[in-house]
Amino acid sequence: MDRTVPPGLVHFLLRDEQGATFLLGVGGARVPCTVAPSLPEAGEAEVTLTASGSTRPVVVAACPSVPNLYAACETTAAEDHLNTALATLVNQIAHDIRNYAFGIGLQTEMGLRQSPTPETRRHLEAVLRQLDNLKRYLEKLLLFGRPARITPQLLTLDTFLREEIQRFQFAWDPSSPPVTICLDTYELVGTVRWDPRAVSTIVAALLDNAARSATPPKPVTLGGRRENRTVVLEIRDEGPGMSEETLAQLAIPMKVRRPGAAGLGLAIVRKLVRAMGGEFSLRSGPEGTTATVVLPAEVTPV
């Protein structure tokens, strides 16, 4: 086993209860190592890792779901390596938790069939509601962790976008203030060959971010244009905007989270856009934030 940190590879670090740090090897082997400065409690940081006499600068990222577990890779291409490592880890954890949740739900439903007392029934029904929330959360984790599968289909662009807006507004919480979405399809006509599920996920996530940028929600605009063989989609809000520091943090999965959210919406957007050969960017100012998605009009299957 190579007991150093090979160039370009992602490894995992574990910090035990005594504060000692280990590089995890094949078969769970632990290689003692030192990190300077110390590992972050959350998020990511650039550190110097020394293991088996080899010292390298690396970027480490704390696993949001497992305390004291970190993904580490060299600073070259660090973002892509760390995102891949975190996606793999999140996918494995989410699969395991989903299996446990299924078992808990099954046992709870069996309990409800046993004619429980009214008080016990209320508690069991509350458990099922919480499990439903957990399942929705796990679906986000799995969408982030699973490899993207792109199956393009022929779509009428303006019709597809109009249906996506209708679907989003139908799913909007009726107890929340309504959101107004303006669709400008003047330059978004004709057909495209896109994966409808992937683009639907992208549009829904960006509309949700835009709608929640201000309270109560301010109008959101979805528009864009065709440029040669690409389509540019822009979703603009009229919220207060974000600082450059916040924009940078949005690039880190789970770094910025609303209460009850997974903090993976933009990470999923970026992943799906890249899988379709496109580009994603954000710009923000006092007048609001604009999310821009550039996709080939003809997407290649993945």
C-alpha positions in Angstrom: 0.0 0.0 0.0 1.2 3.5 -0.9 1.4 5.2 2.5 1.8 8.7 1.2 -0.6 11.0 -0.6 -0.4 10.2 -4.3 -0.8 13.3 -6.6 -4.3 13.9 -7.8 -6.0 11.3 -5.7 -8.6 11.8 -3.0 -8.1 10.2 0.4 -9.9 10.3 3.7 -8.6 11.4 7.1 -10.0 10.4 10.4 -9.6 12.2 13.7 -10.1 9.9 16.7 -11.4 10.8 20.2 -7.9 11.6 21.4 -7.4 14.1 18.6 -4.9 11.9 16.7 -5.2 12.0 12.9 -4.9 9.1 10.5 -4.8 8.6 6.8 -7.3 5.8 5.9 -5.8 3.2 3.5 -7.0 0.1 1.8 -9.1 -2.2 4.0 -9.5 0.5 6.6 -5.8 0.6 7.6 -4.8 3.7 9.5 -1.6 5.5 8.7 -0.6 8.1 11.4 -0.2 11.6 10.0 0.1 15.2 11.1 -1.9 18.2 9.8 -0.9 21.8 10.2 -2.8 23.9 10.9 -5.4 21.8 12.6 -8.4 20.3 10.8 -11.4 22.6 10.5 -14.6 21.8 12.4 -16.7 22.4 9.3 -16.2 23.4 5.7 -12.9 23.2 4.0 -9.3 24.5 4.5 -5.8 24.3 3.0 -3.4 22.4 5.3 -0.1 20.7 5.1 -0.3 16.9 5.5 2.7 14.8 6.6 2.5 11.0 6.4 5.3 8.4 6.2 7.9 11.1 5.7 6.1 12.8 2.8 4.7 16.3 3.2 2.2 17.8 0.8 -0.1 20.8 0.7 -3.7 19.5 0.5 -7.3 20.8 0.7 -9.4 19.0 3.3 -13.2 19.2 3.6 -15.2 18.1 6.6 -17.9 15.5 5.9 -21.2 17.1 7.0 -22.8 13.8 8.0 -20.0 12.0 9.8 -18.1 13.8 12.6 -14.3 13.8 12.4 -14.1 12.4 8.8 -12.5 14.5 6.1 -11.9 14.2 2.4 -8.4 15.4 1.3 -6.7 16.0 -2.0 -3.8 18.0 -3.4 -4.6 21.6 -4.2 -4.4 21.0 -7.9 -7.9 20.3 -9.2 -9.0 20.2 -5.6 -12.6 21.3 -6.1 -13.4 18.6 -8.6 -11.7 15.9 -6.5 -13.3 17.0 -3.3 -16.8 17.2 -4.8 -16.4 13.7 -6.2 -15.2 12.3 -2.9 -18.0 14.1 -1.0 -20.6 12.9 -3.6 -19.5 9.3 -3.2 -19.5 9.5 0.6 -22.9 11.2 0.7 -24.4 8.7 -1.7 -23.2 5.7 0.5 -24.5 7.3 3.7 -27.8 8.3 2.2 -28.4 4.7 0.9 -27.7 3.3 4.3 -30.0 5.8 6.1 -32.8 5.2 3.5 -32.7 1.5 4.3 -33.0 2.2 8.0 -35.8 4.7 7.4 -37.7 2.0 5.4 -37.5 -0.4 8.3 -38.6 2.2 10.8 -41.5 3.2 8.6 -42.6 -0.5 8.2 -42.5 -1.1 11.9 -44.4 2.1 12.6 -47.2 1.2 10.1 -47.4 -2.2 11.7 -47.9 -0.5 15.0 -50.8 1.6 13.6 -52.5 -1.6 12.5 -52.5 -2.9 16.1 -55.4 -0.6 17.2 -53.2 1.6 19.5 -54.6 4.1 21.9 -55.4 7.6 20.5 -52.3 9.1 22.1 -50.0 6.3 20.8 -51.6 6.7 17.3 -50.8 10.4 17.3 -47.2 9.7 18.1 -46.9 7.0 15.5 -48.5 9.3 12.8 -46.0 12.0 13.8 -43.2 9.5 13.3 -44.5 8.7 9.7 -44.6 12.5 8.9 -41.0 12.9 10.1 -40.0 9.9 8.0 -41.6 11.5 4.9 -39.5 14.6 5.6 -36.4 12.5 6.0 -37.1 10.7 2.7 -37.4 14.0 0.8 -34.1 15.1 2.4 -32.4 11.8 1.4 -33.6 12.2 -2.2 -31.6 15.4 -2.4 -28.6 13.6 -1.0 -28.9 10.8 -3.5 -29.4 13.2 -6.4 -26.1 14.9 -5.4 -24.3 11.6 -4.8 -25.4 9.5 -7.8 -23.6 9.7 -11.1 -25.6 11.8 -13.6 -27.5 9.9 -16.3 -28.4 12.1 -19.2 -31.0 10.8 -21.7 -31.9 13.7 -24.2 -35.3 14.0 -25.7 -36.7 16.4 -28.3 -38.5 19.2 -26.5 -40.4 22.4 -27.6 -38.5 24.9 -25.5 -41.1 27.5 -24.7 -43.7 24.9 -23.9 -41.3 23.0 -21.7 -40.4 26.1 -19.7 -44.0 27.2 -19.3 -44.9 23.7 -17.9 -42.0 23.8 -15.5 -43.1 27.2 -14.1 -46.7 25.8 -13.7 -45.3 22.7 -11.9 -43.2 24.9 -9.6 -46.1 27.2 -8.7 -48.4 24.2 -8.1 -45.9 22.7 -5.6 -45.3 26.1 -3.8 -46.4 26.0 -0.2 -50.0 27.4 -0.2 -49.4 28.8 3.3 -46.5 31.0 2.1 -46.9 34.3 0.3 -47.5 33.7 -3.5 -44.6 34.1 -5.9 -44.9 35.7 -9.3 -42.8 34.2 -12.1 -42.5 36.1 -15.5 -41.6 34.0 -18.5 -40.0 35.7 -21.4 -39.8 33.3 -24.3 -39.4 35.9 -27.1 -35.9 34.5 -27.9 -36.6 31.0 -26.6 -38.5 29.3 -29.4 -38.0 26.2 -31.4 -36.9 22.8 -30.2 -33.9 21.4 -28.1 -32.7 18.0 -27.3 -32.3 17.9 -23.5 -32.8 15.5 -20.7 -36.2 16.7 -19.3 -35.7 15.4 -15.8 -32.3 17.0 -15.5 -33.4 20.4 -16.8 -36.5 20.2 -14.7 -34.4 19.7 -11.6 -32.1 22.6 -12.6 -35.0 25.0 -13.3 -36.9 24.1 -10.1 -33.8 24.6 -7.9 -33.0 28.0 -9.4 -36.6 29.1 -9.3 -36.8 28.1 -5.6 -33.6 30.0 -4.7 -34.9 33.1 -6.6 -38.3 32.9 -5.0 -36.8 32.7 -1.5 -34.3 35.5 -2.0 -36.7 38.0 -0.3 -39.6 37.8 2.1 -42.3 38.2 0.9 -41.2 36.9 -2.5 -40.4 39.5 -5.2 -41.1 38.8 -8.9 -38.8 36.3 -10.6 -38.0 36.4 -14.3 -37.1 33.4 -16.5 -35.8 34.3 -19.9 -32.8 33.8 -22.2 -31.8 33.6 -25.8 -30.2 31.3 -28.4 -26.6 31.8 -29.3 -25.4 29.8 -32.2 -25.7 26.2 -31.1 -26.3 26.9 -27.4 -29.3 28.1 -25.3 -28.8 30.6 -22.5 -31.3 30.5 -19.7 -31.3 33.3 -17.1 -33.3 33.3 -13.9 -33.4 36.7 -12.2 -34.7 37.7 -8.8 -35.1 41.2 -7.3 -33.8 40.3 -3.8 -31.1 42.2 -1.9 -28.3 40.4 -3.6 -25.3 38.6 -2.1 -21.7 39.5 -1.2 -18.7 38.1 -3.0 -18.0 36.0 0.1 -21.4 34.5 0.1 -21.2 33.7 -3.6 -17.9 31.9 -3.1 -19.4 29.9 -0.2 -22.3 28.8 -2.5 -19.8 26.8 -4.5 -19.2 24.5 -1.5 -21.8 21.8 -1.0 -23.8 22.2 2.2 -21.9 25.4 3.1 -24.9 27.6 2.9 -28.2 26.1 4.0 -31.7 27.4 4.8 -33.5 25.8 7.7 -34.8 22.4 6.7 -32.8 22.4 3.4 -29.9 20.2 2.4 -27.7 23.0 1.0 -27.1 21.0 -2.1 -29.4 22.7 -4.7 -26.7 24.7 -6.5 -24.2 21.8 -6.3 -26.8 19.5 -8.0 -27.4 22.2 -10.6 -23.7 22.5 -11.3 -23.3 18.8 -11.6 -26.2 18.3 -14.0 -25.3 21.3 -16.1 -21.7 20.0 -16.5 -23.0 16.5 -17.3 -24.9 18.0 -20.3 -21.8 19.8 -21.5 -23.0 23.2 -20.2 -21.8 26.0 -17.9 -23.4 27.5 -14.8 -22.7 30.9 -13.2 -24.1 33.4 -10.7 -23.8 37.1 -10.5 -25.3 39.3 -7.8 -25.6 42.9 -6.9 -27.9 45.3 -5.0 -30.5 44.9 -7.7 -30.7 41.1 -7.3 -29.1 37.9 -8.4 -29.0 36.2 -11.8 -28.4 32.5 -12.4 -27.2 31.7 -15.9 -27.2 28.3 -17.5 -25.7 27.7 -20.9 -26.5 24.4 -22.5 -25.9 22.9 -26.0 -29.1 22.9 -28.0 -28.3 19.3 -28.8 -27.1 17.4 -25.6 -25.1 14.2 -25.9 -26.3 11.2 -23.9 -24.2 10.3 -20.9 
